[in-house]
Amino acid sequence: MNPGLPIQEESDGRLVFFGQERPSLSVAGVAEQTVPVTLGERSYDIVLHPGLLETVGDRLRALTTSPKIGVVTDRHVASRYLQGTLRSLCMAGYDPTPIILPPGERTKTLGTIAKILDELARHKFERQSLLLALGGGVIGDVTGFAAAIYQRGIPYVQVPTTLVAQVDSSVGGKTGVDHRLGKNLIGAFYQPRAVLIDPLMLRTLPRREWVAGLAEVIKYGIIADEEFFTFLEQEIPALLKLDEEPVIHAIKRSCEIKAQVVGADERESDRRRILNYGHTIGHALESLAGYRGLIHGEAVGIGLVQEADLACHMGLCGRGVVERIRSLVQRAGLSEQVSPRSFTSLWGAMQHDKKVVGGRVIGVWPVRIGEVVIRPIEQQVCAAWFQSRHGRGSRPSSGRQLGKHPVHRKSRASK
């Protein structure tokens, strides 16, 4: 246990965080699990094991022959895990260089990338040198993007420390930064050499971050696996208490679904787009808030419900599907309410989404739990839905009526 942290370990193994008791995940009797991401020569493994961080140095030996390791992290994560990570790397014979960034979404800028590149050049990193992303989704995105463009590409490894990162953003090779007009508009597809997940790191995650991460977990059940969604409905109280078995199962199953989707469509030309469910409205809300107030998972949680409601408005799913999603999102402790000032502002933010094609917003819509479709939505249709639900500022300036488009059905991912 790191000294100075507001955490105390009791005699029975429980952890007290900021005066609140939370159960700990333990390493006892938990076997290491591996989920392969199959991408030909770019294939890699997702490794899941409690206590993995202590052996991170030894695990990198098969991935690089260079002694130089750049450890990119933020101040919050550094206070908890940087010293232990550096110690493991040094014991394995590496020469680590810590690169500590400010926390939060507002760090995802080209300016941050320039700072990382400056450090790599100053310490004479070479093409075989490796970057290690120690942090949440922001750190993973900027580290991967810097790795993709430094000397035209150097290897990197993801060590995700948040639930969102462990189940979603660390897997699949999406890297990049935000633009003032939209989220993740600048970036590259660049796969890591490995994803190393230590669920024990979730013990120090603030409750708000833990709850927000559940939105991405819920998403996987909606898009690909009704049985997993039912598991979440049954186990959400245990997940909120950080009970060991359901937490590890939720992480592993989420990674399995993500790996399967990415393996079938690495660069999001077709099937991978189903992973964007909840993100069309979610990203718009983040952008409208200036990446302050809402954190990513909270915005996605709203998007899960509102996009299901919009799908129901379009006649793609029944009201029962919407209410089942709404209920689970609420039980997870997430909000499901849209709060933009007007439809015009919401639609404008949606227009800056990277999934817009020919000026048309391409959405992912549930047909039932475990199955979604991909299709465009017209401004007037979205405006009518917004007016029916929120009744303010929803008259579109222009737009065509929704025509008949081929429905692109996505079946459940096989287990």
Beta strands, then each sheet from edge to edge (+ up, - down):
strand 1: 7-9
strand 2: 15-17
strand 3: 20-22
strand 4: 33-37
strand 5: 44-48
strand 6: 68-74
strand 7: 95-101
strand 8: 130-135
strand 9: 156-160
strand 10: 174-179
strand 11: 182-189
strand 12: 194-197
strand 13: 361-368
strand 14: 371-377
strand 15: 408-410
sheet 1: 1+ 2- 3+
sheet 2: 4+ 5- 12- 9- 8- 6- 7-
sheet 3: 10+ 11-
sheet 4: 13+ 14- 15+
end
